[in-house]
Amino acid sequence: MTKQTKLRTTQLTPNDNKSFSIGTALMVDDWYERLGLNDIIGRHKSKGIALDALVRGMLVDQLGDNFSVLQASEWMNRKEILEHYGIRKFNAKTLYRAVETLGRNRERIIRELQDNVLELLGRPKTDVLLDWTSIVYYGDMAKLAKYGYSRDHHPGERQLTLGAAQLAPPFDVPIGLTVESGNINDQAHMKATYGQVRRLLEPGSLVVFDRGANDKSNLDRIELDGNDYLTAKKLNVSDDAVFQAFSEDAWECIDAESGVYAVKRTFPSRVNYYFFSEKLKIDHLKSCRRKAERLLAEAVAIQNSLDRGKKLPKRFRINNPLVDVKYDYQTKLVGMDEEEALRLLLADVIDGREGCFCLTSSKDMAAAEALRIYRSKDAIEKLFHSLKSEVEIKPVRVWTEDAVFGVLLIGFIAQLMISLTRYFVKPVKRMSTKFIIDALKKLTVTVVSMGNGLKKRFYSNFNEVNKAILADFISET
């Protein structure tokens, strides 16, 4: 028998005290008020449990565990959460219906939210960045879900395409979200994305987007609205002639460290900005070599099959039992060593455009300024990363189109709140979404029952980040 030699310092006394994370809920509640979402969303449901309370709870869940609508309802039905939102216990179907209500009314909600965001920002300059991506859809009910070019690294899954509009730096605040079928291209999707924000743009606003959405009808529409565009263009033979005449003496050096040179060509309806980058050329040549080595490895695998009298490797065949194919193939490797084969492949994949790119705009500006503005498009790519990997809107797991629009709208509003936090709270201006969310989740509240029916709340786990965020948000109250 072991003899106790130390005093017991911890005595556990069971009680009814409850602790839960509160930081994210406080931030969401405050932004909900500032953005006027009580009026924007609340009007769409007049009976039963208030839509506002359900949406606020879903926003907190979106920035927290964020598993599914079903699990969000389980979290919200905890006694302390129901008390926080002042609602009674509800069935999961209530939350699904709330999501569908948001989806049905998405256009009006986004339109009114856009106006309130611009008002909150003091009617800023409305230069915008546009971009598009895809997200996986798990299910078989939504007609929008299609197979298409995947930018979400799931080519075998059906998907949706998202378009986003974001105010250009220094604001970096999203003001538009469009959802289209999974097989639509960027040129077609841009019509919806630009159409959603065009009424907000002050005359002379600059619309920045990548080459995938660059077509004449989109450019003409922007100019007819009295705005300007800046985009990349696909290189053609006339562009090749400009690059072939490259001279360090004749071109302007705009970045000596990366070896970036530029020249401007002005046309009646546009200005082309031609750039050559030594660093980019090196990267392109490395990429070409990797491609050539991959093609060589494939050719060697096929030649080995021929030499051994075996079937073509499965990865090179059409693997469909409904398709009957007879293969007749040969390689050029016979009598050729590996070095010679690699030279042949490199000659094929290297086209002379390595390190070259061209921007085009309806606005005349310095080439360095055009490049700086176009590079700022990185901000909207970071927005998509945040939406997908940190706010975690993917994969979509709901079963009606209205619900698809609804859950994505929840994700968009959650991201908007994070972006506004980053803009208004200086200590977190360059902080990732993940670190902002983690700091807020650390702040907890413990509800202590006092025995006379009263309850006291004790807040714990403050840190520099959540103090900075919540100090700015709640100092007025």
C-alpha positions in Angstrom: 0.0 0.0 0.0 1.4 3.4 -1.1 1.5 6.0 1.7 0.4 9.6 0.8 3.3 12.0 1.6 2.0 15.1 -0.2 -1.0 17.3 0.5 -3.6 17.1 -2.2 -3.8 20.5 -3.7 -6.7 20.0 -6.1 -10.2 19.2 -5.0 -12.7 18.8 -7.8 -16.2 19.9 -6.9 -18.8 19.3 -9.6 -20.9 22.3 -10.5 -23.2 23.6 -13.2 -20.8 26.2 -14.6 -20.5 26.3 -18.4 -17.5 27.5 -20.5 -17.6 28.1 -24.2 -15.8 30.1 -26.9 -17.3 33.6 -27.2 -14.8 35.7 -29.2 -16.0 34.9 -32.7 -19.7 35.3 -31.6 -18.9 38.8 -30.2 -17.2 39.8 -33.5 -20.0 38.4 -35.6 -22.7 40.1 -33.5 -20.9 43.5 -33.8 -20.4 43.3 -37.6 -23.9 42.1 -38.0 -25.1 45.4 -36.5 -22.6 47.6 -38.3 -23.5 46.1 -41.7 -27.2 46.5 -41.1 -27.8 42.8 -41.6 -30.7 42.9 -39.1 -32.7 44.7 -41.7 -31.1 43.1 -44.8 -31.7 39.5 -43.7 -34.3 39.8 -40.9 -37.1 40.9 -43.3 -37.0 37.6 -45.2 -38.7 35.7 -42.3 -41.5 37.0 -40.1 -42.7 33.9 -38.2 -41.0 31.4 -35.9 -37.4 31.6 -34.8 -35.8 34.8 -36.0 -33.8 34.4 -39.1 -31.2 36.8 -37.7 -30.4 34.6 -34.8 -30.0 31.5 -37.0 -27.8 33.3 -39.5 -25.6 34.8 -36.8 -25.2 31.3 -35.3 -24.3 29.9 -38.8 -21.7 32.6 -39.3 -20.0 31.8 -36.0 -20.0 28.1 -36.9 -18.6 28.9 -40.4 -15.7 30.6 -38.7 -15.4 27.8 -36.1 -15.8 24.0 -36.5 -17.8 24.4 -39.7 -18.6 20.7 -40.5 -22.1 20.8 -41.9 -25.6 22.5 -41.5 -26.7 19.5 -39.5 -23.8 19.8 -37.0 -24.2 23.6 -36.9 -27.8 23.0 -35.7 -26.5 20.6 -33.0 -24.0 23.2 -31.8 -26.6 26.0 -31.8 -29.0 23.8 -29.7 -26.7 23.8 -26.8 -28.4 25.5 -23.8 -25.8 28.3 -23.4 -25.8 29.1 -27.2 -29.6 29.3 -27.3 -29.5 31.7 -24.3 -26.9 33.8 -26.1 -29.1 34.2 -29.1 -32.3 34.4 -27.1 -34.1 31.6 -29.0 -35.7 28.3 -28.2 -34.6 24.8 -29.2 -35.2 24.0 -32.9 -35.1 21.2 -35.4 -32.2 20.9 -37.9 -34.8 21.3 -40.7 -35.3 24.9 -39.4 -31.7 25.7 -40.2 -31.9 24.0 -43.7 -34.9 26.2 -44.4 -33.0 29.3 -43.3 -30.2 28.4 -45.6 -32.7 28.1 -48.5 -34.3 31.4 -47.6 -30.9 33.1 -47.9 -30.3 31.4 -51.3 -33.7 32.4 -52.7 -33.1 36.1 -51.7 -29.4 36.2 -52.4 -29.5 38.9 -55.1 -31.4 41.4 -52.9 -29.2 40.6 -49.9 -26.0 41.0 -51.8 -27.2 44.3 -53.4 -28.2 45.8 -50.1 -25.0 44.5 -48.4 -22.9 46.1 -51.1 -24.4 49.5 -50.4 -23.8 49.2 -46.7 -20.2 48.1 -47.1 -19.4 51.1 -49.3 -21.1 53.4 -46.9 -19.1 51.9 -44.0 -15.9 52.4 -46.0 -16.7 56.0 -46.7 -17.6 55.6 -50.3 -14.1 54.6 -51.4 -12.5 54.6 -54.9 -14.1 51.7 -56.6 -11.3 50.1 -58.6 -12.1 46.4 -58.5 -10.4 43.0 -58.9 -12.3 40.2 -60.5 -11.4 36.5 -60.5 -13.0 33.0 -60.8 -12.4 29.6 -59.3 -14.1 26.2 -58.8 -15.1 24.2 -55.7 -16.1 20.6 -55.3 -19.8 19.7 -54.9 -20.7 16.5 -53.1 -24.2 15.4 -54.0 -26.4 14.7 -57.0 -29.3 17.2 -56.7 -28.0 20.6 -57.8 -28.2 21.2 -61.5 -25.3 23.7 -61.3 -22.9 20.9 -60.4 -21.1 19.9 -63.6 -17.8 18.3 -64.6 -15.3 20.8 -65.8 -11.8 22.2 -65.6 -11.0 21.9 -61.9 -9.0 24.6 -60.1 -9.7 22.8 -56.9 -7.5 19.7 -57.6 -10.4 17.3 -57.9 -10.8 16.7 -61.7 -13.0 13.6 -61.1 -15.6 15.4 -59.0 -18.5 17.6 -60.1 -18.0 21.2 -59.2 -19.4 24.7 -59.1 -17.6 27.9 -60.3 -17.4 31.0 -58.1 -16.8 34.5 -59.2 -15.7 37.2 -56.8 -15.3 41.0 -56.9 -13.0 42.7 -54.4 -12.2 46.4 -53.9 -8.6 46.9 -55.0 -5.9 47.7 -52.4 -5.7 49.3 -49.9 -9.2 48.1 -49.1 -9.1 44.4 -50.1 -12.8 44.0 -49.2 -15.0 41.6 -51.2 -18.2 43.2 -52.6 -19.5 40.5 -55.0 -20.0 36.8 -55.3 -21.5 34.9 -58.2 -22.2 31.2 -58.5 -22.4 29.4 -61.9 -22.4 25.9 -63.3 -19.2 23.9 -63.0 -18.4 23.9 -66.7 -18.7 27.6 -67.5 -15.6 29.5 -68.7 -14.3 32.7 -67.3 -15.3 34.8 -70.3 -19.0 33.8 -69.8 -18.9 34.0 -66.0 -17.4 37.5 -66.1 -20.6 38.8 -67.5 -22.4 37.8 -64.3 -19.6 38.9 -61.9 -19.1 42.3 -63.5 -22.9 42.7 -63.9 -23.3 42.3 -60.1 -21.0 45.2 -59.3 -21.1 47.5 -62.3 -23.8 49.8 -60.7 -21.4 50.4 -57.8 -18.5 51.6 -59.9 -17.8 55.3 -60.1 -17.0 56.5 -63.6 -13.4 55.9 -64.5 -13.0 52.9 -62.1 -10.4 50.4 -63.2 -11.5 46.8 -63.5 -8.6 44.3 -63.2 -8.9 40.6 -64.3 -6.8 37.9 -65.8 -6.5 36.8 -69.5 -9.1 34.0 -69.1 -11.9 36.5 -69.1 -10.4 38.7 -71.8 -12.7 38.9 -74.8 -14.0 41.8 -76.9 -17.6 41.8 -75.5 -16.4 42.1 -71.9 -13.9 44.8 -72.7 -16.5 46.8 -74.7 -19.0 46.5 -71.9 -16.6 48.0 -69.4 -15.8 50.9 -71.7 -19.5 51.6 -72.5 -20.0 51.9 -68.7 -17.4 54.7 -68.6 -14.8 52.5 -66.9 -11.4 51.3 -67.7 -9.9 47.8 -67.8 -6.5 46.2 -67.2 -5.9 42.6 -68.1 -3.4 40.2 -69.6 -3.6 39.2 -73.2 -2.7 36.1 -75.1 0.4 36.6 -77.3 0.1 36.5 -81.0 2.5 36.9 -84.0 2.5 40.7 -83.9 3.4 40.5 -80.2 6.3 38.1 -81.0 7.7 40.8 -83.4 7.8 43.3 -80.5 9.6 40.8 -78.2 12.1 39.8 -81.0 13.1 43.5 -81.2 13.9 43.5 -77.5 16.9 45.6 -76.5 18.0 46.6 -73.0 18.9 50.0 -74.3 15.6 50.6 -76.0 13.3 49.1 -73.3 12.8 50.7 -69.8 14.2 48.8 -66.9 11.5 48.8 -64.2 12.9 46.2 -61.8 16.7 45.7 -61.9 16.7 43.0 -59.3 14.4 40.6 -61.3 15.6 42.0 -64.7 12.2 43.3 -65.8 12.1 45.5 -68.9 9.1 47.2 -70.4 8.0 49.0 -73.6 4.6 50.6 -74.3 2.7 50.6 -77.6 -0.3 52.9 -77.9 -3.3 52.1 -80.2 -6.5 54.1 -80.9 -8.6 52.0 -78.5 -6.0 50.5 -76.1 -2.5 50.5 -74.8 -0.3 47.4 -74.8 2.4 47.0 -72.1 5.1 44.5 -73.1 7.3 43.1 -70.4 10.3 40.8 -70.5 11.6 39.3 -67.2 14.9 37.5 -66.9 13.8 35.8 -63.7 10.6 34.7 -65.3 12.5 33.4 -68.3 14.6 31.2 -66.1 11.4 29.9 -64.4 9.8 29.2 -67.7 12.8 27.4 -69.1 12.9 25.2 -65.9 9.2 24.4 -66.5 9.9 23.5 -70.1 12.7 21.2 -69.1 10.4 19.4 -66.6 7.8 19.0 -69.3 10.4 17.6 -71.7 11.7 15.2 -69.1 8.1 14.0 -68.4 7.4 13.5 -72.1 10.7 11.6 -72.5 9.8 9.3 -69.6 6.4 8.6 -71.2 8.1 7.8 -74.5 10.6 5.5 -72.8 7.8 3.6 -71.1 6.0 3.1 -74.4 9.3 2.0 -76.2 10.0 -0.5 -73.4 6.5 -2.0 -73.9 7.2 -2.3 -77.7 10.6 -3.9 -77.0 9.0 -6.5 -74.7 6.0 -7.1 -76.9 3.7 -6.0 -74.1 0.5 -4.0 -74.2 0.5 -0.2 -74.1 0.7 0.8 -70.4 -2.7 1.4 -69.0 -2.1 5.1 -68.2 -1.7 5.8 -72.0 -4.9 3.9 -73.0 -8.6 4.9 -73.1 -9.9 3.0 -70.1 -13.6 2.8 -71.1 -15.2 -0.7 -71.6 -17.7 0.9 -74.0 -14.9 2.1 -76.3 -13.1 -0.4 -78.6 -9.7 1.0 -79.7 -6.9 -0.6 -81.7 -3.5 1.0 -81.1 -0.7 1.3 -83.7 2.2 3.3 -82.3 5.9 3.8 -82.5 8.5 6.1 -81.0 11.4 8.0 -82.3 13.7 6.7 -79.7 15.2 3.9 -81.8 18.8 4.9 -82.6 18.6 8.0 -80.5 20.3 8.5 -77.1 18.6 10.3 -74.2 20.4 13.5 -74.6 19.4 13.8 -78.3 15.8 12.9 -77.4 15.7 15.6 -74.7 17.1 18.2 -77.2 14.4 17.3 -79.6 11.7 17.7 -77.0 13.1 21.0 -75.7 13.1 22.4 -79.2 9.4 21.5 -79.4 8.3 22.9 -76.0 10.4 26.1 -76.0 8.6 28.6 -78.2 10.7 31.7 -77.7 8.1 33.5 -75.5 9.8 32.5 -72.2 9.9 35.5 -69.8 7.6 37.5 -72.1 4.1 38.7 -71.2 1.8 41.5 -72.2 -0.9 43.6 -70.4 -3.5 45.6 -72.2 -5.6 48.5 -70.9 -8.0 51.2 -72.0 -6.1 53.5 -69.7 -2.7 55.1 -70.5 -0.3 54.9 -67.6 3.4 54.1 -66.9 4.4 50.5 -67.6 5.6 50.1 -64.0 2.3 51.3 -62.7 0.4 48.9 -64.9 2.5 46.0 -63.7 2.1 47.1 -60.0 -1.7 47.3 -60.4 -1.9 43.9 -62.2 0.2 42.2 -59.6 -2.2 43.5 -56.9 -4.6 40.9 -58.3 -2.8 38.6 -55.9 -5.1 40.0 -53.3 -8.2 38.3 -54.7 -6.3 35.0 -55.1 -5.6 35.2 -51.4 -9.3 35.9 -50.9 -10.1 32.6 -52.6 -7.5 30.8 -50.5 -9.1 32.2 -47.4 -12.6 31.3 -48.5 -11.6 27.7 -49.4 -9.0 26.7 -46.9 -9.7 28.9 -43.8 -13.4 29.9 -43.9 -13.8 26.5 -45.5 -16.7 26.9 -47.9 -15.7 23.7 -49.6 -16.8 21.1 -50.3 -20.5 22.0 -50.7 -22.7 19.4 -49.2 -26.3 20.5 -49.6 -29.1 19.2 -51.8 -31.0 22.1 -53.5 -29.8 25.0 -55.6 -31.2 27.5 -53.1 -29.2 25.8 -50.3 -26.1 25.9 -52.5 -26.5 29.7 -52.9 -27.4 30.0 -49.2 -24.3 28.2 -47.7 -22.0 30.1 -50.1 -23.6 33.4 -49.1 -22.9 32.5 -45.4 -19.3 31.8 -46.3 -19.1 35.1 -48.2 -20.5 37.2 -45.4 -18.1 35.4 -42.9 -15.2 36.3 -45.1 -16.4 39.9 -45.5 -16.4 40.2 -41.7 -12.8 39.0 -41.6 -11.7 41.3 -44.4 -13.4 44.3 -42.7 -11.7 43.3 -39.4 -8.3 43.2 -41.2 -9.0 46.7 -42.8 -10.2 48.5 -39.7 -8.0 46.8 -37.0 -4.3 47.8 -37.7 -2.6 45.1 -35.6 -4.2 42.3 -37.7 -3.9 44.1 -41.1 -1.4 41.5 -42.4 -2.5 38.6 -40.4 -4.0 35.5 -42.0 -7.6 34.5 -41.6 -6.6 31.4 -39.7 -4.7 33.3 -37.0 -7.5 35.8 -36.6 -10.0 33.0 -36.2 -7.8 31.1 -33.8 -7.2 34.2 -31.6 -11.0 34.9 -31.4 -11.8 31.2 -30.6 -9.4 31.4 -27.6 -11.5 34.0 -25.8 -14.0 32.1 -23.6 -16.8 32.9 -21.2 -17.7 30.9 -18.2 -21.3 31.2 -17.0 -21.4 30.6 -13.2 -24.7 29.9 -11.5 -24.9 32.0 -8.3 -27.5 29.8 -6.6 -30.2 32.4 -6.4 -31.2 32.1 -10.1 -28.6 34.7 -11.1 -25.6 34.0 -13.4 -22.3 35.7 -13.7 -20.0 35.7 -16.7 -16.3 35.5 -16.5 -14.2 36.1 -19.7 -10.9 34.4 -20.0 -7.9 33.8 -22.4 -7.5 37.3 -23.7 -4.5 37.8 -26.0 -3.1 40.8 -27.9 -5.0 39.9 -31.1 -8.5 39.3 -29.7 -8.0 42.4 -27.4 -7.2 44.5 -30.4 -10.1 43.2 -32.4 -12.7 43.4 -29.7 -11.4 46.7 -28.3 -12.1 48.4 -31.6 -15.5 46.6 -32.0 -17.0 47.0 -28.5 -15.4 50.2 -27.1 -18.5 52.2 -27.9 -20.8 50.0 -25.9 
